[in-house]
Amino acid sequence: MKTVLTLAFTFAAAAAVAQPLTPGSSDTITPPPGLMDALPPDALARAALEDHPDVIAAKARLERARAEEEGYRAGSHEVELQAATGPRDVVRDRTYYEANAQVTRAFRLPGKARLDRETGAIGVKAAADEVDDARHQTGLMLASAWFDWIKAGAETALDDETVRSAASAVTAMQRRVELKDAAALELDLAASALDQARARSAAAQGAWQQATLALSRGFPDLPLPARAPDLQSPAAVPAPPGGWHDAIIARSHEIRIARYKADQQRTIAARARLDELPDPTFGVRLSDEYGGREKTAQLVFSIPFGGRYRQSQTAGAFAMASALEAQASLVERQIDMLAGQDVAAVDSTLAAWRASHDALATTEAATHRMQRAYELGEKDLSELLISNSQLYEARRAEVDARVAAWNAQARLMLDSHALWADRE
């Protein structure tokens, strides 16, 4: 009964690994208009990804997996040579020089070599997907750092403009005070607004420098322009056939890698079960004794008796297979959740940008009316400064929302492998 179960599991494992895993949807997904303009130039971005240490390390692991595959194909058994020579002293006789040699090699029993080849082949597939996944994860890091840099640059430009406007207001107010057309209190209020603008500008400059440092150090091969590009207004992203959620899951390298590793461990477990019957060793032994008067040529055969150690190895291999199956299920759940989050983020950030864009238009109109009322003497300076502060906050909120919307769309494209992924 045990033999029947062993053979059944072996054939089941072989069938499982023989089935090609779904490589992902063949439908072409085109990035939304404007996204490629918001990102670094395509050729430069791809070169930066290929030169990243994570991708280089993954490529090295792929080469290692290919070398291991060759080792699995060849097997661990090698020809072994044993030789001995020396004198034999015979009592009441003379000394004879003798020699003997033995050449042996173990051979894999039927089924083991096939499982070894499958183990190596699955390892190469997993390692190849790990290269693509390293490129994918590095692309996510690049996009995140890039949009952080754009956001910091846009906020810096906004704060610089606010400082210039506040400085002009102080200069104009000083002239009015000199002409006795305004009170000194109004000058103090204008100067306070300028100081606040300068404080925000200093903080924005610090954030800009940090974002620049993070991007330039994280991706030193990516040349940065003198200023961040201006982002156009984002638009809705049309879903591919089957929807974004299914596209992300179907193209997920993480899921395929987890499945490959589980499949590989199943073949290792099946191999361990077969290895409870050890491989035999065959060879030839030659000897020359009594000074050449006795010569022998013998066939040599040996086989270990498998015991509790081999059985424990099999039990451990099956336990690991179960663990990796559970891990694969966990990865599928995580990617399923990630896909939902990506889609939700694209929708919510786009809605947030539209709301902030509308709020900015309303605030600009209100500030313009407030400015006109102040010039006519209908409103005092404190009310105008409050209105200007609200306008600043609305502009900053619109910038942040616009960057967030583009960042969400870039992440959606990366997780669905429609961006920087055609080499896969």
PAKOL-843322 format. One record per residue (C-alpha): x, y, z; residue in three letters; residue number from 1. Coordinates in Angstrom, 2 decimals. Layout:
BEGIN
<pt <X,Y,Z>,ALA,NUM>,
...
This chain:
BEGIN
<pt <0.00,0.00,0.00>,MET,1>,
<pt <2.85,2.38,0.88>,LYS,2>,
<pt <4.45,1.75,-2.51>,THR,3>,
<pt <1.20,2.48,-4.32>,VAL,4>,
<pt <0.78,5.78,-2.46>,LEU,5>,
<pt <4.38,6.71,-3.17>,THR,6>,
<pt <3.99,6.13,-6.91>,LEU,7>,
<pt <0.67,7.97,-6.94>,ALA,8>,
<pt <2.16,11.03,-5.26>,PHE,9>,
<pt <5.18,10.94,-7.54>,THR,10>,
<pt <3.06,10.93,-10.68>,PHE,11>,
<pt <0.79,13.64,-9.23>,ALA,12>,
<pt <3.77,15.86,-8.49>,ALA,13>,
<pt <5.17,15.33,-11.95>,ALA,14>,
<pt <1.83,16.17,-13.52>,ALA,15>,
<pt <1.54,19.31,-11.41>,ALA,16>,
<pt <4.88,20.69,-12.49>,VAL,17>,
<pt <4.33,19.68,-16.10>,ALA,18>,
<pt <1.34,22.02,-16.34>,GLN,19>,
<pt <2.49,25.47,-17.52>,PRO,20>,
<pt <1.59,28.22,-15.11>,LEU,21>,
<pt <-0.48,31.05,-16.51>,THR,22>,
<pt <2.03,33.75,-17.49>,PRO,23>,
<pt <-0.56,36.49,-17.41>,GLY,24>,
<pt <-3.06,38.05,-19.71>,SER,25>,
<pt <-1.97,38.51,-23.28>,SER,26>,
<pt <-4.15,41.63,-23.60>,ASP,27>,
<pt <-2.06,44.72,-24.18>,THR,28>,
<pt <-2.56,47.46,-21.60>,ILE,29>,
<pt <-1.62,50.96,-22.71>,THR,30>,
<pt <-0.65,53.53,-20.07>,PRO,31>,
<pt <-3.15,56.41,-19.87>,PRO,32>,
<pt <-2.36,59.59,-21.82>,PRO,33>,
<pt <-0.02,61.90,-19.98>,GLY,34>,
<pt <1.46,59.28,-17.66>,LEU,35>,
<pt <4.62,58.74,-19.70>,MET,36>,
<pt <5.14,62.52,-19.77>,ASP,37>,
<pt <4.84,62.60,-15.98>,ALA,38>,
<pt <7.49,59.90,-15.54>,LEU,39>,
<pt <11.21,60.02,-16.39>,PRO,40>,
<pt <12.11,59.29,-20.03>,PRO,41>,
<pt <11.35,55.66,-20.79>,ASP,42>,
<pt <14.84,54.64,-21.92>,ALA,43>,
<pt <16.50,56.29,-18.94>,LEU,44>,
<pt <14.05,54.71,-16.50>,ALA,45>,
<pt <14.59,51.22,-17.94>,ARG,46>,
<pt <18.36,51.64,-17.81>,ALA,47>,
<pt <18.14,52.77,-14.18>,ALA,48>,
<pt <16.08,49.69,-13.31>,LEU,49>,
<pt <18.49,47.32,-15.02>,GLU,50>,
<pt <21.43,48.85,-13.17>,ASP,51>,
<pt <19.76,48.69,-9.76>,HIS,52>,
<pt <21.47,46.31,-7.28>,PRO,53>,
<pt <18.23,44.41,-6.60>,ASP,54>,
<pt <17.81,43.59,-10.29>,VAL,55>,
<pt <21.50,42.74,-10.71>,ILE,56>,
<pt <21.31,40.42,-7.69>,ALA,57>,
<pt <18.19,38.73,-9.08>,ALA,58>,
<pt <19.96,38.14,-12.40>,LYS,59>,
<pt <22.87,36.56,-10.51>,ALA,60>,
<pt <20.43,34.29,-8.68>,ARG,61>,
<pt <19.00,33.28,-12.06>,LEU,62>,
<pt <22.47,32.24,-13.20>,GLU,63>,
<pt <22.86,30.27,-10.00>,ARG,64>,
<pt <19.52,28.54,-10.63>,ALA,65>,
<pt <20.68,27.59,-14.12>,ARG,66>,
<pt <23.87,26.15,-12.69>,ALA,67>,
<pt <21.84,24.24,-10.12>,GLU,68>,
<pt <19.59,22.93,-12.88>,GLU,69>,
<pt <22.66,21.54,-14.63>,GLU,70>,
<pt <23.69,19.94,-11.36>,GLY,71>,
<pt <20.26,18.38,-10.92>,TYR,72>,
<pt <20.47,16.96,-14.44>,ARG,73>,
<pt <23.92,15.50,-13.87>,ALA,74>,
<pt <23.13,14.15,-10.42>,GLY,75>,
<pt <25.34,14.08,-7.37>,SER,76>,
<pt <26.82,10.61,-8.03>,HIS,77>,
<pt <30.39,10.61,-9.30>,GLU,78>,
<pt <32.97,8.02,-10.18>,VAL,79>,
<pt <35.03,7.05,-7.15>,GLU,80>,
<pt <38.51,5.55,-7.33>,LEU,81>,
<pt <40.13,3.66,-4.50>,GLN,82>,
<pt <43.65,2.33,-4.76>,ALA,83>,
<pt <46.21,0.77,-2.42>,ALA,84>,
<pt <49.72,-0.56,-2.78>,THR,85>,
<pt <52.38,-1.80,-0.43>,GLY,86>,
<pt <54.60,-4.70,0.57>,PRO,87>,
<pt <53.43,-7.98,2.09>,ARG,88>,
<pt <55.98,-9.77,4.27>,ASP,89>,
<pt <55.43,-13.52,4.31>,VAL,90>,
<pt <57.02,-15.52,7.18>,VAL,91>,
<pt <59.76,-17.85,5.98>,ARG,92>,
<pt <59.36,-16.39,2.58>,ASP,93>,
<pt <60.14,-13.10,0.96>,ARG,94>,
<pt <58.46,-9.70,0.61>,THR,95>,
<pt <55.90,-9.25,-2.13>,TYR,96>,
<pt <54.67,-5.95,-3.53>,TYR,97>,
<pt <50.96,-5.87,-4.11>,GLU,98>,
<pt <48.45,-3.42,-5.49>,ALA,99>,
<pt <44.68,-3.16,-5.86>,ASN,100>,
<pt <42.30,-0.60,-7.31>,ALA,101>,
<pt <38.55,-0.17,-7.28>,GLN,102>,
<pt <36.37,2.03,-9.45>,VAL,103>,
<pt <32.73,2.53,-8.38>,THR,104>,
<pt <29.79,4.75,-9.15>,ARG,105>,
<pt <26.29,5.00,-7.74>,ALA,106>,
<pt <23.33,5.18,-10.14>,PHE,107>,
<pt <19.96,6.82,-9.62>,ARG,108>,
<pt <17.05,4.43,-9.57>,LEU,109>,
<pt <14.25,4.93,-12.11>,PRO,110>,
<pt <12.15,8.06,-11.52>,GLY,111>,
<pt <14.72,9.92,-9.49>,LYS,112>,
<pt <16.54,11.53,-12.41>,ALA,113>,
<pt <13.26,12.76,-13.88>,ARG,114>,
<pt <12.24,14.40,-10.61>,LEU,115>,
<pt <15.69,15.95,-10.28>,ASP,116>,
<pt <15.39,17.47,-13.75>,ARG,117>,
<pt <11.95,18.85,-12.93>,GLU,118>,
<pt <13.23,20.31,-9.67>,THR,119>,
<pt <15.99,22.15,-11.49>,GLY,120>,
<pt <13.72,23.36,-14.30>,ALA,121>,
<pt <11.16,24.78,-11.86>,ILE,122>,
<pt <13.94,26.54,-9.98>,GLY,123>,
<pt <15.00,28.30,-13.19>,VAL,124>,
<pt <11.43,29.39,-13.89>,LYS,125>,
<pt <11.07,30.76,-10.38>,ALA,126>,
<pt <14.39,32.60,-10.61>,ALA,127>,
<pt <13.43,34.10,-13.98>,ALA,128>,
<pt <10.20,35.40,-12.48>,ASP,129>,
<pt <12.19,36.75,-9.54>,GLU,130>,
<pt <14.23,38.85,-11.97>,VAL,131>,
<pt <11.05,40.31,-13.40>,ASP,132>,
<pt <9.64,40.81,-9.92>,ASP,133>,
<pt <12.82,42.59,-8.82>,ALA,134>,
<pt <12.42,44.90,-11.81>,ARG,135>,
<pt <8.78,45.40,-10.86>,HIS,136>,
<pt <9.51,46.17,-7.19>,GLN,137>,
<pt <12.34,48.48,-8.19>,THR,138>,
<pt <9.99,50.22,-10.61>,GLY,139>,
<pt <7.58,50.85,-7.75>,LEU,140>,
<pt <10.40,52.39,-5.73>,MET,141>,
<pt <11.46,54.55,-8.65>,LEU,142>,
<pt <7.92,55.80,-9.33>,ALA,143>,
<pt <7.34,56.56,-5.65>,SER,144>,
<pt <10.63,58.46,-5.31>,ALA,145>,
<pt <10.00,60.26,-8.60>,TRP,146>,
<pt <6.56,61.54,-7.60>,PHE,147>,
<pt <7.84,62.48,-4.14>,ASP,148>,
<pt <10.46,64.57,-5.95>,TRP,149>,
<pt <7.86,66.16,-8.25>,ILE,150>,
<pt <5.60,66.93,-5.30>,LYS,151>,
<pt <8.42,68.52,-3.32>,ALA,152>,
<pt <9.46,70.55,-6.35>,GLY,153>,
<pt <5.91,71.77,-7.01>,ALA,154>,
<pt <5.44,72.72,-3.36>,GLU,155>,
<pt <8.76,74.57,-3.38>,THR,156>,
<pt <7.75,76.53,-6.47>,ALA,157>,
<pt <4.41,77.39,-4.88>,LEU,158>,
<pt <6.05,78.56,-1.66>,ASP,159>,
<pt <8.62,80.61,-3.55>,ASP,160>,
<pt <5.84,82.32,-5.46>,GLU,161>,
<pt <4.02,82.98,-2.18>,THR,162>,
<pt <7.16,84.54,-0.69>,VAL,163>,
<pt <7.58,86.82,-3.69>,ARG,164>,
<pt <3.94,87.89,-3.52>,SER,165>,
<pt <4.15,88.51,0.25>,ALA,166>,
<pt <7.40,90.47,-0.18>,ALA,167>,
<pt <5.77,92.68,-2.83>,SER,168>,
<pt <2.84,93.26,-0.49>,ALA,169>,
<pt <5.18,94.34,2.33>,VAL,170>,
<pt <7.02,96.73,0.00>,THR,171>,
<pt <3.73,98.26,-1.14>,ALA,172>,
<pt <2.52,98.51,2.45>,MET,173>,
<pt <5.70,100.25,3.54>,GLN,174>,
<pt <5.14,102.88,0.86>,ARG,175>,
<pt <1.55,103.37,2.00>,ARG,176>,
<pt <2.64,103.79,5.63>,VAL,177>,
<pt <5.21,106.35,4.55>,GLU,178>,
<pt <2.44,108.22,2.71>,LEU,179>,
<pt <0.16,107.97,5.77>,LYS,180>,
<pt <-2.25,105.91,3.67>,ASP,181>,
<pt <-2.09,102.86,5.94>,ALA,182>,
<pt <-1.59,102.14,9.60>,ALA,183>,
<pt <1.58,100.61,11.02>,ALA,184>,
<pt <-0.54,97.66,12.20>,LEU,185>,
<pt <-1.25,96.74,8.60>,GLU,186>,
<pt <2.48,96.72,7.88>,LEU,187>,
<pt <3.01,94.41,10.85>,ASP,188>,
<pt <0.34,92.05,9.53>,LEU,189>,
<pt <1.90,92.01,6.07>,ALA,190>,
<pt <5.37,91.42,7.55>,ALA,191>,
<pt <4.01,88.55,9.64>,SER,192>,
<pt <2.49,86.98,6.53>,ALA,193>,
<pt <5.88,87.30,4.81>,LEU,194>,
<pt <7.66,85.62,7.69>,ASP,195>,
<pt <5.18,82.75,7.65>,GLN,196>,
<pt <5.65,82.35,3.89>,ALA,197>,
<pt <9.42,82.29,4.31>,ARG,198>,
<pt <9.13,79.62,7.03>,ALA,199>,
<pt <7.00,77.45,4.76>,ARG,200>,
<pt <9.43,78.03,1.91>,SER,201>,
<pt <12.38,76.95,4.05>,ALA,202>,
<pt <10.57,73.76,5.03>,ALA,203>,
<pt <9.66,73.10,1.40>,ALA,204>,
<pt <13.28,73.61,0.35>,GLN,205>,
<pt <14.34,71.02,2.94>,GLY,206>,
<pt <11.76,68.54,1.67>,ALA,207>,
<pt <12.88,69.20,-1.91>,TRP,208>,
<pt <16.52,68.55,-1.02>,GLN,209>,
<pt <15.62,65.34,0.80>,GLN,210>,
<pt <13.49,64.10,-2.09>,ALA,211>,
<pt <16.24,64.94,-4.55>,THR,212>,
<pt <18.81,63.15,-2.43>,LEU,213>,
<pt <16.59,60.07,-2.08>,ALA,214>,
<pt <16.01,59.88,-5.83>,LEU,215>,
<pt <19.58,60.60,-6.89>,SER,216>,
<pt <21.12,58.20,-4.36>,ARG,217>,
<pt <18.56,55.47,-4.91>,GLY,218>,
<pt <18.93,55.68,-8.70>,PHE,219>,
<pt <22.29,57.32,-9.40>,PRO,220>,
<pt <22.17,56.33,-13.09>,ASP,221>,
<pt <19.01,58.36,-13.66>,LEU,222>,
<pt <19.88,61.96,-14.63>,PRO,223>,
<pt <17.55,64.49,-13.07>,LEU,224>,
<pt <16.35,67.58,-14.94>,PRO,225>,
<pt <16.95,71.00,-13.46>,ALA,226>,
<pt <13.31,71.24,-12.44>,ARG,227>,
<pt <10.51,68.78,-11.99>,ALA,228>,
<pt <8.09,68.43,-14.91>,PRO,229>,
<pt <4.68,70.04,-14.68>,ASP,230>,
<pt <1.91,67.49,-14.33>,LEU,231>,
<pt <-1.12,67.89,-16.53>,GLN,232>,
<pt <-4.60,67.19,-15.25>,SER,233>,
<pt <-5.20,63.45,-14.71>,PRO,234>,
<pt <-8.05,61.66,-16.42>,ALA,235>,
<pt <-9.94,58.45,-15.82>,ALA,236>,
<pt <-8.10,55.25,-16.75>,VAL,237>,
<pt <-10.10,52.88,-18.99>,PRO,238>,
<pt <-10.12,49.34,-17.66>,ALA,239>,
<pt <-8.78,46.49,-19.82>,PRO,240>,
<pt <-10.94,43.48,-20.77>,PRO,241>,
<pt <-11.65,41.58,-17.59>,GLY,242>,
<pt <-10.94,44.59,-15.38>,GLY,243>,
<pt <-7.87,45.85,-13.56>,TRP,244>,
<pt <-8.30,43.48,-10.63>,HIS,245>,
<pt <-8.07,40.34,-12.76>,ASP,246>,
<pt <-5.24,41.79,-14.85>,ALA,247>,
<pt <-3.09,42.43,-11.77>,ILE,248>,
<pt <-3.69,38.95,-10.38>,ILE,249>,
<pt <-3.12,37.23,-13.73>,ALA,250>,
<pt <0.18,39.04,-14.28>,ARG,251>,
<pt <1.49,38.81,-10.71>,SER,252>,
<pt <5.04,37.52,-10.47>,HIS,253>,
<pt <4.67,37.05,-6.73>,GLU,254>,
<pt <1.88,34.51,-7.23>,ILE,255>,
<pt <3.80,32.62,-9.90>,ARG,256>,
<pt <6.96,32.54,-7.82>,ILE,257>,
<pt <5.07,31.20,-4.81>,ALA,258>,
<pt <3.44,28.52,-6.97>,ARG,259>,
<pt <6.74,27.55,-8.53>,TYR,260>,
<pt <8.35,27.16,-5.13>,LYS,261>,
<pt <5.46,25.03,-3.90>,ALA,262>,
<pt <5.65,22.88,-7.04>,ASP,263>,
<pt <9.40,22.53,-6.66>,GLN,264>,
<pt <9.04,21.42,-3.06>,GLN,265>,
<pt <6.47,18.82,-4.11>,ARG,266>,
<pt <8.98,17.31,-6.51>,THR,267>,
<pt <11.63,17.39,-3.77>,ILE,268>,
<pt <9.23,15.58,-1.43>,ALA,269>,
<pt <8.44,12.99,-4.09>,ALA,270>,
<pt <12.17,12.57,-4.67>,ARG,271>,
<pt <12.76,12.10,-0.93>,ALA,272>,
<pt <10.09,9.39,-0.85>,ARG,273>,
<pt <11.81,7.54,-3.68>,LEU,274>,
<pt <15.15,8.01,-1.96>,ASP,275>,
<pt <13.98,5.87,0.96>,GLU,276>,
<pt <15.16,3.11,-1.36>,LEU,277>,
<pt <18.84,4.13,-1.68>,PRO,278>,
<pt <20.75,4.14,-4.94>,ASP,279>,
<pt <22.95,1.12,-5.63>,PRO,280>,
<pt <26.67,1.36,-6.32>,THR,281>,
<pt <28.40,-0.71,-8.99>,PHE,282>,
<pt <32.05,-1.02,-9.78>,GLY,283>,
<pt <35.11,-3.08,-10.66>,VAL,284>,
<pt <37.91,-4.16,-8.35>,ARG,285>,
<pt <41.34,-5.21,-9.69>,LEU,286>,
<pt <44.12,-6.69,-7.59>,SER,287>,
<pt <47.64,-7.90,-8.09>,ASP,288>,
<pt <48.99,-10.04,-5.24>,GLU,289>,
<pt <51.94,-12.27,-4.43>,TYR,290>,
<pt <54.14,-10.43,-6.82>,GLY,291>,
<pt <51.82,-10.98,-9.73>,GLY,292>,
<pt <51.11,-14.64,-9.13>,ARG,293>,
<pt <47.54,-13.86,-8.07>,GLU,294>,
<pt <45.47,-11.47,-10.14>,LYS,295>,
<pt <41.77,-10.87,-9.70>,THR,296>,
<pt <39.06,-8.88,-11.41>,ALA,297>,
<pt <35.77,-8.58,-9.53>,GLN,298>,
<pt <32.47,-6.83,-9.90>,LEU,299>,
<pt <31.50,-4.77,-6.85>,VAL,300>,
<pt <27.96,-3.97,-5.71>,PHE,301>,
<pt <26.72,-2.17,-2.63>,SER,302>,
<pt <23.50,-0.54,-1.45>,ILE,303>,
<pt <22.72,1.13,1.89>,PRO,304>,
<pt <19.75,0.04,3.95>,PHE,305>,
<pt <17.39,2.99,4.33>,GLY,306>,
<pt <16.10,3.65,7.80>,GLY,307>,
<pt <14.63,6.27,10.09>,ARG,308>,
<pt <16.91,9.05,8.85>,TYR,309>,
<pt <15.64,8.84,5.28>,ARG,310>,
<pt <12.07,8.57,6.52>,GLN,311>,
<pt <12.52,11.71,8.60>,SER,312>,
<pt <13.89,13.52,5.55>,GLN,313>,
<pt <10.79,12.53,3.60>,THR,314>,
<pt <8.47,13.68,6.38>,ALA,315>,
<pt <10.28,17.00,6.56>,GLY,316>,
<pt <10.08,17.50,2.80>,ALA,317>,
<pt <6.33,16.84,2.78>,PHE,318>,
<pt <5.85,19.25,5.70>,ALA,319>,
<pt <7.76,21.95,3.82>,MET,320>,
<pt <5.61,21.31,0.74>,ALA,321>,
<pt <2.50,21.90,2.83>,SER,322>,
<pt <4.03,25.08,4.25>,ALA,323>,
<pt <4.84,26.44,0.80>,LEU,324>,
<pt <1.34,25.58,-0.43>,GLU,325>,
<pt <-0.06,27.62,2.44>,ALA,326>,
<pt <2.41,30.41,1.66>,GLN,327>,
<pt <1.27,30.44,-1.96>,ALA,328>,
<pt <-2.33,30.79,-0.81>,SER,329>,
<pt <-1.31,33.67,1.43>,LEU,330>,
<pt <0.48,35.41,-1.44>,VAL,331>,
<pt <-2.62,35.05,-3.60>,GLU,332>,
<pt <-4.70,36.69,-0.87>,ARG,333>,
<pt <-2.19,39.50,-0.51>,GLN,334>,
<pt <-2.11,40.19,-4.24>,ILE,335>,
<pt <-5.90,40.04,-4.36>,ASP,336>,
<pt <-6.01,42.68,-1.63>,MET,337>,
<pt <-3.30,44.73,-3.37>,LEU,338>,
<pt <-5.25,44.68,-6.64>,ALA,339>,
<pt <-8.33,45.98,-4.89>,GLY,340>,
<pt <-6.32,48.69,-3.17>,GLN,341>,
<pt <-4.73,49.78,-6.46>,ASP,342>,
<pt <-8.09,50.15,-8.18>,VAL,343>,
<pt <-9.61,51.93,-5.18>,ALA,344>,
<pt <-6.61,54.28,-4.95>,ALA,345>,
<pt <-6.92,55.29,-8.62>,VAL,346>,
<pt <-10.60,56.07,-8.23>,ASP,347>,
<pt <-10.30,57.85,-4.87>,SER,348>,
<pt <-7.27,59.97,-5.77>,THR,349>,
<pt <-8.87,61.05,-9.04>,LEU,350>,
<pt <-12.05,62.01,-7.19>,ALA,351>,
<pt <-9.98,63.85,-4.58>,ALA,352>,
<pt <-8.12,65.78,-7.28>,TRP,353>,
<pt <-11.36,66.79,-9.00>,ARG,354>,
<pt <-12.75,68.04,-5.69>,ALA,355>,
<pt <-9.57,69.94,-4.88>,SER,356>,
<pt <-9.51,71.39,-8.39>,HIS,357>,
<pt <-13.06,72.65,-7.99>,ASP,358>,
<pt <-12.22,73.97,-4.52>,ALA,359>,
<pt <-9.24,75.84,-5.93>,LEU,360>,
<pt <-11.37,77.50,-8.61>,ALA,361>,
<pt <-13.91,78.58,-6.00>,THR,362>,
<pt <-11.20,79.86,-3.64>,THR,363>,
<pt <-9.48,81.81,-6.44>,GLU,364>,
<pt <-12.75,83.53,-7.29>,ALA,365>,
<pt <-13.42,84.34,-3.64>,ALA,366>,
<pt <-9.90,85.70,-3.14>,THR,367>,
<pt <-10.21,87.85,-6.24>,HIS,368>,
<pt <-13.44,89.37,-4.85>,ARG,369>,
<pt <-11.81,89.84,-1.46>,MET,370>,
<pt <-8.88,91.65,-3.09>,GLN,371>,
<pt <-11.28,93.94,-4.93>,ARG,372>,
<pt <-13.24,94.63,-1.73>,ALA,373>,
<pt <-10.02,95.45,0.13>,TYR,374>,
<pt <-8.98,97.89,-2.58>,GLU,375>,
<pt <-12.36,99.58,-2.29>,LEU,376>,
<pt <-12.01,99.82,1.47>,GLY,377>,
<pt <-14.85,97.39,2.14>,GLU,378>,
<pt <-12.60,94.81,3.82>,LYS,379>,
<pt <-9.58,95.20,6.06>,ASP,380>,
<pt <-6.14,93.65,5.57>,LEU,381>,
<pt <-6.60,90.87,8.10>,SER,382>,
<pt <-9.54,89.52,6.12>,GLU,383>,
<pt <-7.52,89.69,2.91>,LEU,384>,
<pt <-4.61,87.82,4.50>,LEU,385>,
<pt <-6.96,85.10,5.69>,ILE,386>,
<pt <-8.33,84.79,2.16>,SER,387>,
<pt <-4.80,84.62,0.73>,ASN,388>,
<pt <-3.91,81.91,3.25>,SER,389>,
<pt <-6.95,79.89,2.17>,GLN,390>,
<pt <-5.91,80.30,-1.44>,LEU,391>,
<pt <-2.43,79.03,-0.63>,TYR,392>,
<pt <-3.85,75.97,1.13>,GLU,393>,
<pt <-6.18,75.30,-1.82>,ALA,394>,
<pt <-3.30,75.52,-4.30>,ARG,395>,
<pt <-1.16,73.20,-2.24>,ARG,396>,
<pt <-4.01,70.72,-1.80>,ALA,397>,
<pt <-4.58,70.71,-5.57>,GLU,398>,
<pt <-0.87,70.07,-6.24>,VAL,399>,
<pt <-0.72,67.24,-3.73>,ASP,400>,
<pt <-3.94,65.68,-5.05>,ALA,401>,
<pt <-2.72,65.88,-8.65>,ARG,402>,
<pt <0.58,64.17,-7.79>,VAL,403>,
<pt <-1.25,61.51,-5.75>,ALA,404>,
<pt <-3.57,60.77,-8.68>,ALA,405>,
<pt <-0.69,60.29,-11.11>,TRP,406>,
<pt <1.22,58.23,-8.57>,ASN,407>,
<pt <-1.77,55.92,-8.11>,ALA,408>,
<pt <-2.11,55.47,-11.87>,GLN,409>,
<pt <1.61,54.69,-12.19>,ALA,410>,
<pt <1.33,52.07,-9.44>,ARG,411>,
<pt <-1.68,50.54,-11.19>,LEU,412>,
<pt <0.29,50.31,-14.43>,MET,413>,
<pt <3.30,48.80,-12.65>,LEU,414>,
<pt <1.30,46.22,-10.71>,ASP,415>,
<pt <-0.49,45.19,-13.91>,SER,416>,
<pt <2.93,45.01,-15.63>,HIS,417>,
<pt <1.99,47.52,-18.30>,ALA,418>,
<pt <4.83,49.90,-17.48>,LEU,419>,
<pt <8.58,49.22,-17.81>,TRP,420>,
<pt <7.80,45.53,-18.19>,ALA,421>,
<pt <7.83,44.61,-21.89>,ASP,422>,
<pt <11.06,42.64,-21.42>,ARG,423>,
<pt <9.14,40.17,-19.29>,GLU,424>,
